[in-house]
Amino acid sequence: MNDWPDDGGYGRGSANPRSEGPRRMRHVQRPQVPQQPPRHDQGYNPNFTQAQASGYDSGYNTGQVYGPQGRGGDGGGHGTVPPQYSPRSGGPGGGAPVDWRKRIKVGSIVLVVGVLAWGIGTYAWASSQMRNEVDLSKVIERPEEGDCTTYLIVGSDSREGMSAEEKKKLHTGSAEGKRTDSMMILAACSSGNTMISLPRDSWVTIPSFVGSESGKQFGPRGGSKLNAAYAMDGPELLVRTVEYNTGLRIDHYAEIGFAGFANIVDALGGVEMNIEKGFKDKKSGADFQAGQQTLNGEQALAFVRTRYAFAQSDLQRTKNQQKFLSALANQAATPGTILNPFTLYPTLGAGLDTLIVDKDMSLYDLGKMFFAMKGVNSGDGRSMNMPIAGGAPQGSLKWDMPKVKELVRQIQNDEKVTVTSDR
């Protein structure tokens, strides 16, 4: 279809000598594009009319020059259209204003969520590594609960999982089975924490008990050394014997073997100790000079096992064990260890799989035990041996029972411990 009007042939390439005139074209209406009135924050535009506001465009060019040719060349003078900025542009700078308070708030929330997720994951993993194997519900005729939380902490001579090379390096020997190498009661009280070592050569009465494996009732075994109870029927009979001879209820049990003990020390990068007097012992492999020093796992194990180098034998060894465990807890229960995954995970991994605890003991309870031990080292409490009255059969030690009863009474009632031990 031809839109050009019929005007007598002009302009159609005819032979008519008349010159071709201007062509006429039908009026074409431009599409109406709605225009928005200027925003209040963009200033007043004197060239913006009501007709423009209604969307009408006549198509007539008024000759205005659009662009930065007004006063000062900034597009804001007479005869120009002010620059129109996006609501998000933030102005002629071109960048959106930064809301730092919002960013900090969001960043803080992300950080807190991340820390919580890491903490929960670590707790779940560590809890799964614990060996809750000791069933204290099998212990019969238990004393009443006291006001303090009590732990029976045992170091065994178990060689479980150790290679022949490790046994030689750590001077553990190759004896089968396991026996108690150290025992101590830790009483965590609001009046102050107390750590009481129980010499393994203590002369005690082994009472009647129910076998932890057989479930059978056994009669009393009479007088014997304390470590014999563990050899007879393991942790449950040891707890039963301690409770029977002291009258103090044990709330939790924790035991660690040679390998786990040494591995924890190495995972921490060693434990700093001040050894007041140097000593040597071929059986344990101890060879120490006096002074401040950092003990690795092998040295730490030799330090807590040595007994023949001292005149007081087992009594001096228990004092060294208390001293070292307090230093270990003091170093382990710090933000530098707990908040550092490169230290925390190796430490937990080194010890938890060899740490045997009672069925009711949680990771939280284990943490409380370490912090209670740390409190003893920092002066918030005291450490002592069980009060000794003298010798007993088989080269054993007899407890000072009047002092023992008073000590137990003070712990049960959460009173400050005033009982002392002469050894």
Secondary structure, 3 states (H helix, E strand, C coil): CCCCCCCCCCCCCCCCCCCCCCCCCCCCCCCCCCCCCCCHHHCCCCCCCHHHHCCCCCCCCCCCCCCCCCHHHCCCCCCCCCCCCCCCCCCCCCCCCCCHHHHHHHHHHHHHHHHHHHHHHHHHHHHHHCEEEECHHHCCCCCCCCCCEEEEEEEECCCCCCCHHHHHHCCCCCCCCCCEEEEEEEEECCCCEEEEECCCCEEEEECCEECCCCCCEECCCEEEECHHHHHHHHHHHHHHHHHHHHCCCCCEEEEECHHHHHHHHHHCCCEEEEECCCEEECCCCEEECCEEEEECHHHHHHHHHCCCCCCCCHHHHHHHHHHHHHHHHHHHCCHHHHCCHHHHHHHHHHHHHHEEEECCCCHHHHHHHHHHHHHHHCCCEEEEECCEEEEEHHHEEEECHHHHHHHHHHHHCCCCCCCCCCC
